[in-house]
Amino acid sequence: MDFTEDQIERYSRHILLEDVGVEGQEKIANGKVLIIGAGGLGAPVALYLAAAGVGTIGIVDGDVVDLSNLQRQVIHFTADVNKPKVLSAKEKIHLINPDVKVVVHQEFLTASNALDIIKDYDFIVDGTDNFPVKFLINDACVFAGKPFSHGGILRFEGQTMTHVPGSACYRCLFNSPPPPNAVPTCSQAGVLGAIAGMLGTIQAAEALKYLTGVGELLTNRLLVFNAKTMDFRKITTKKNENCPICGNRPVVKELVDYEQAYCELKSKH
Amino acid sequence: MKKIVVNGKTQEIEEAISVLDLIKINKVLQPEMVSVQLNQVFVNREDFKTSLVDNGDEIDFLYFMGGGSF
């Protein structure tokens, strides 16, 4: 791939980095990253990956922009309220960087579409706000052998880890989804807006590290932080032999829509 | 006194203690939701009562964190 003069200038601060250089920038330009959820985490991820010149950015979200999103979902503006999030995000990505090809998936990720959606991408970013989909992303990526970044935020705290085939997966740490409403989400318990930026930019950095092969990914480690004290901690983890999907005796053999499973369970009672 | 490391911080215990009791002492919210790693090995929930934490052990409580999109 030959960069134009404008592109050389645009990406000069990457190219100057000894670890990245023109070669690394080419890898970024050839990279395909899928962002699931164009919300608090997906917004900063999309903005930084767009600015970085990631060749293809896919965005999955079936929702529209709500006024209460704007406190932290920095890719959406006031005029975007009621607009589909994927379209609002696509517009901003193109305004930042017309080089980027944006693929919009205006739907929610489900057990039936997950494998088909992720198959075209090199790296997946989990920017979702609910556990059924977090587990679905994990399971789909483990089945498809795709690397992904997990991210979660709540109140003043955040956590993130990166999975690549062979490293600890989300289920190695958290066996199965918590029952509905057992663990509050941001929409129930609130979140400091800037936390989304703190965590999302870490996820964006992981995606760029993966594409360029620079550094050590956050694999087999869970990074947790609390913005009240600004304590950051990395918990070293490893593959769990009792993991229900990648352990010695896997029991998860297909994708499950947990939300639906819960609803069906409820309606039976 | 015995010293253990809980979530990166040193804590003293008088004698070896079960994971379940340590969860109680540390007032872990929603103990049924926490993942526990003892010396970097995950402890099965059904073993919380019988797995003992002793001098020099490192234990981590991992919490669910959702958040992101909406």
Interface residues (C-beta under 8 A of the other chain):
Chain A: G37 A38 G39 G40 L41 G42 D61 D63 D66 N69 D126 G127 T128 D129 N130 F131 K134 G151 G152 I153 L154 E157 G158 Q159 C172 L173 F174 N175 P178 A182 V183 P184 T185 C186 S187 V191 A196 L222 R233 I235 T236 T237 K238 N240 N242
Chain B: N7 G8 Q30 E32 M33 S35 Q37 Q40 V41 F42 N44 R45 D60 L62 Y63 F64 M65 G66 G67 G68 S69 F70
